[in-house]
Structure formats: structure tokens, C-alpha cells
Amino acid sequence: MQRSVMFLCPTCGAKYRMTRMEALDEPTRPIACIACDGALPGREGEFFLKYFLIERPKRAHAAPLQAS
């Protein structure tokens, strides 16, 4: 069973297409937002969550860049 829904990163607002897939008995590793490195949920009940970046956040809402 697969379902696809829109998802916004709670940290920076990046837009993702999130898909739920039936989980096996394997542990999940942490998932991070591509745009800001914020934590995204990796599992929802009996489903693994997979994210596909659709749109990066606008610069004003993105995480601040670190100075070199």
C-alpha cells in the first residue's frame, strides 16, 4: 500500500511529496531535510516514510547560512 501526500518541513517550509510504504521489521535511521538538515519523521505506525523534495524554501524562510 502506498499513499502520497504533500508535506512541509516544520523547520524551513521546504515542500516534499511524502510516500508511505509498508514497513518491515527493520529499524529506521533518522531522516533530515535536504534544505535545512532539520529532522523529518521516518516512520508512521506500520509505515516507513519516504520524502521527495518538490520545492526548496524561499531564502527568507531557509535556515541561516553559517559563516566560513
TIVO-2410 file (N, C-alpha, C; in nm, 3 decimals):
# residues 68
REC num residu      c1      c2      c3 atome chaine
REC   1      M   0.084  -0.119   0.000     N      A
REC   1      M   0.000   0.000   0.000    CA      A
REC   1      M   0.088   0.124   0.000     C      A
REC   2      Q   0.063   0.214  -0.091     N      A
REC   2      Q   0.137   0.339  -0.096    CA      A
REC   2      Q   0.040   0.455  -0.104     C      A
REC   3      R   0.071   0.561  -0.030     N      A
REC   3      R  -0.005   0.685  -0.037    CA      A
REC   3      R   0.095   0.797  -0.050     C      A
REC   4      S   0.060   0.895  -0.128     N      A
REC   4      S   0.148   1.009  -0.149    CA      A
REC   4      S   0.074   1.136  -0.109     C      A
REC   5      V   0.136   1.217  -0.023     N      A
REC   5      V   0.075   1.342   0.023    CA      A
REC   5      V   0.181   1.451   0.024     C      A
REC   6      M   0.136   1.576   0.024     N      A
REC   6      M   0.229   1.688   0.036    CA      A
REC   6      M   0.270   1.701   0.182     C      A
REC   7      F   0.394   1.742   0.205     N      A
REC   7      F   0.448   1.758   0.339    CA      A
REC   7      F   0.539   1.879   0.339     C      A
REC   8      L   0.529   1.963   0.442     N      A
REC   8      L   0.617   2.078   0.457    CA      A
REC   8      L   0.713   2.052   0.572     C      A
REC   9      C   0.842   2.078   0.551     N      A
REC   9      C   0.939   2.066   0.658    CA      A
REC   9      C   0.897   2.162   0.770     C      A
REC  10      P   0.886   2.114   0.894     N      A
REC  10      P   0.845   2.202   1.003    CA      A
REC  10      P   0.950   2.307   1.039     C      A
REC  11      T   1.073   2.289   0.996     N      A
REC  11      T   1.181   2.383   1.028    CA      A
REC  11      T   1.192   2.495   0.926     C      A
REC  12      C   1.193   2.461   0.796     N      A
REC  12      C   1.219   2.564   0.694    CA      A
REC  12      C   1.107   2.581   0.592     C      A
REC  13      G   1.011   2.490   0.587     N      A
REC  13      G   0.900   2.503   0.494    CA      A
REC  13      G   0.925   2.443   0.357     C      A
REC  14      A   1.034   2.368   0.339     N      A
REC  14      A   1.058   2.302   0.210    CA      A
REC  14      A   0.941   2.209   0.180     C      A
REC  15      K   0.901   2.203   0.051     N      A
REC  15      K   0.788   2.119   0.011    CA      A
REC  15      K   0.838   1.982  -0.034     C      A
REC  16      Y   0.775   1.879   0.019     N      A
REC  16      Y   0.807   1.741  -0.016    CA      A
REC  16      Y   0.682   1.667  -0.058     C      A
REC  17      R   0.700   1.566  -0.138     N      A
REC  17      R   0.597   1.467  -0.165    CA      A
REC  17      R   0.636   1.351  -0.075     C      A
REC  18      M   0.549   1.313   0.018     N      A
REC  18      M   0.580   1.207   0.114    CA      A
REC  18      M   0.501   1.082   0.076     C      A
REC  19      T   0.570   0.969   0.074     N      A
REC  19      T   0.508   0.842   0.040    CA      A
REC  19      T   0.519   0.748   0.158     C      A
REC  20      R   0.411   0.678   0.189     N      A
REC  20      R   0.412   0.577   0.294    CA      A
REC  20      R   0.425   0.441   0.230     C      A
REC  21      M   0.515   0.358   0.285     N      A
REC  21      M   0.534   0.222   0.236    CA      A
REC  21      M   0.528   0.127   0.354     C      A
REC  22      E   0.473   0.010   0.331     N      A
REC  22      E   0.465  -0.088   0.439    CA      A
REC  22      E   0.603  -0.115   0.494     C      A
REC  23      A   0.614  -0.113   0.625     N      A
REC  23      A   0.743  -0.131   0.692    CA      A
REC  23      A   0.769  -0.279   0.716     C      A
REC  24      L   0.896  -0.312   0.714     N      A
REC  24      L   0.941  -0.444   0.755    CA      A
REC  24      L   0.982  -0.433   0.901     C      A
REC  25      D   1.035  -0.536   0.959     N      A
REC  25      D   1.077  -0.533   1.099    CA      A
REC  25      D   1.217  -0.478   1.114     C      A
REC  26      E   1.255  -0.384   1.030     N      A
REC  26      E   1.388  -0.324   1.036    CA      A
REC  26      E   1.379  -0.187   1.103     C      A
REC  27      P   1.479  -0.151   1.183     N      A
REC  27      P   1.478  -0.017   1.242    CA      A
REC  27      P   1.500   0.089   1.134     C      A
REC  28      T   1.451   0.209   1.159     N      A
REC  28      T   1.470   0.318   1.064    CA      A
REC  28      T   1.579   0.411   1.114     C      A
REC  29      R   1.648   0.472   1.021     N      A
REC  29      R   1.751   0.570   1.058    CA      A
REC  29      R   1.690   0.709   1.050     C      A
REC  30      P   1.748   0.806   1.119     N      A
REC  30      P   1.693   0.942   1.114    CA      A
REC  30      P   1.693   0.998   0.971     C      A
REC  31      I   1.592   1.079   0.940     N      A
REC  31      I   1.582   1.142   0.809    CA      A
REC  31      I   1.594   1.292   0.830     C      A
REC  32      A   1.674   1.357   0.745     N      A
REC  32      A   1.696   1.501   0.757    CA      A
REC  32      A   1.648   1.573   0.632     C      A
REC  33      C   1.597   1.694   0.650     N      A
REC  33      C   1.555   1.780   0.539    CA      A
REC  33      C   1.678   1.815   0.455     C      A
REC  34      I   1.664   1.809   0.324     N      A
REC  34      I   1.774   1.842   0.233    CA      A
REC  34      I   1.809   1.990   0.241     C      A
REC  35      A   1.709   2.075   0.263     N      A
REC  35      A   1.731   2.219   0.263    CA      A
REC  35      A   1.792   2.273   0.392     C      A
REC  36      C   1.750   2.220   0.508     N      A
REC  36      C   1.794   2.280   0.635    CA      A
REC  36      C   1.853   2.180   0.733     C      A
REC  37      D   1.853   2.053   0.700     N      A
REC  37      D   1.905   1.946   0.787    CA      A
REC  37      D   1.818   1.924   0.911     C      A
REC  38      G   1.696   1.976   0.910     N      A
REC  38      G   1.602   1.954   1.021    CA      A
REC  38      G   1.550   1.811   1.018     C      A
REC  39      A   1.509   1.761   1.132     N      A
REC  39      A   1.461   1.624   1.145    CA      A
REC  39      A   1.323   1.607   1.082     C      A
REC  40      L   1.305   1.499   1.006     N      A
REC  40      L   1.177   1.461   0.948    CA      A
REC  40      L   1.139   1.324   1.004     C      A
REC  41      P   1.011   1.298   1.025     N      A
REC  41      P   0.970   1.167   1.076    CA      A
REC  41      P   1.009   1.056   0.978     C      A
REC  42      G   1.057   0.944   1.030     N      A
REC  42      G   1.097   0.833   0.945    CA      A
REC  42      G   0.997   0.720   0.942     C      A
REC  43      R   0.904   0.722   1.035     N      A
REC  43      R   0.807   0.614   1.044    CA      A
REC  43      R   0.675   0.667   1.097     C      A
REC  44      E   0.568   0.609   1.049     N      A
REC  44      E   0.434   0.643   1.097    CA      A
REC  44      E   0.359   0.512   1.117     C      A
REC  45      G   0.350   0.469   1.242     N      A
REC  45      G   0.284   0.342   1.271    CA      A
REC  45      G   0.354   0.227   1.202     C      A
REC  46      E   0.282   0.157   1.117     N      A
REC  46      E   0.339   0.043   1.047    CA      A
REC  46      E   0.399   0.079   0.911     C      A
REC  47      F   0.417   0.208   0.884     N      A
REC  47      F   0.468   0.253   0.755    CA      A
REC  47      F   0.601   0.327   0.768     C      A
REC  48      F   0.692   0.303   0.670     N      A
REC  48      F   0.811   0.384   0.652    CA      A
REC  48      F   0.769   0.506   0.572     C      A
REC  49      L   0.835   0.620   0.595     N      A
REC  49      L   0.805   0.741   0.521    CA      A
REC  49      L   0.924   0.776   0.432     C      A
REC  50      K   0.896   0.807   0.307     N      A
REC  50      K   1.000   0.845   0.211    CA      A
REC  50      K   0.962   0.981   0.155     C      A
REC  51      Y   1.063   1.070   0.144     N      A
REC  51      Y   1.039   1.208   0.103    CA      A
REC  51      Y   1.106   1.238  -0.029     C      A
REC  52      F   1.035   1.313  -0.115     N      A
REC  52      F   1.089   1.359  -0.242    CA      A
REC  52      F   1.076   1.511  -0.243     C      A
REC  53      L   1.189   1.582  -0.249     N      A
REC  53      L   1.188   1.728  -0.248    CA      A
REC  53      L   1.121   1.781  -0.373     C      A
REC  54      I   1.021   1.866  -0.354     N      A
REC  54      I   0.947   1.928  -0.464    CA      A
REC  54      I   0.994   2.071  -0.484     C      A
REC  55      E   1.010   2.145  -0.374     N      A
REC  55      E   1.048   2.286  -0.383    CA      A
REC  55      E   1.125   2.327  -0.258     C      A
REC  56      R   1.241   2.389  -0.281     N      A
REC  56      R   1.319   2.442  -0.168    CA      A
REC  56      R   1.248   2.565  -0.112     C      A
REC  57      P   1.270   2.596   0.015     N      A
REC  57      P   1.204   2.713   0.074    CA      A
REC  57      P   1.260   2.842   0.016     C      A
REC  58      K   1.181   2.948   0.027     N      A
REC  58      K   1.230   3.080  -0.012    CA      A
REC  58      K   1.344   3.117   0.080     C      A
REC  59      R   1.440   3.192   0.034     N      A
REC  59      R   1.561   3.226   0.112    CA      A
REC  59      R   1.526   3.288   0.247     C      A
REC  60      A   1.422   3.370   0.254     N      A
REC  60      A   1.384   3.436   0.379    CA      A
REC  60      A   1.342   3.336   0.486     C      A
REC  61      H   1.292   3.218   0.445     N      A
REC  61      H   1.245   3.119   0.540    CA      A
REC  61      H   1.347   3.007   0.562     C      A
REC  62      A   1.450   3.002   0.482     N      A
REC  62      A   1.550   2.897   0.493    CA      A
REC  62      A   1.636   2.916   0.617     C      A
REC  63      A   1.698   2.809   0.659     N      A
REC  63      A   1.788   2.817   0.773    CA      A
REC  63      A   1.904   2.908   0.739     C      A
REC  64      P   1.953   2.989   0.832     N      A
REC  64      P   2.064   3.081   0.802    CA      A
REC  64      P   2.191   3.005   0.767     C      A
REC  65      L   2.266   3.060   0.673     N      A
REC  65      L   2.394   3.000   0.634    CA      A
REC  65      L   2.498   3.029   0.740     C      A
REC  66      Q   2.586   2.934   0.762     N      A
REC  66      Q   2.693   2.954   0.858    CA      A
REC  66      Q   2.811   3.024   0.790     C      A
REC  67      A   2.871   3.120   0.860     N      A
REC  67      A   2.987   3.191   0.805    CA      A
REC  67      A   3.107   3.099   0.804     C      A
REC  68      S   3.191   3.114   0.703     N      A
REC  68      S   3.312   3.032   0.691    CA      A
REC  68      S   3.426   3.091   0.770     C      A
***
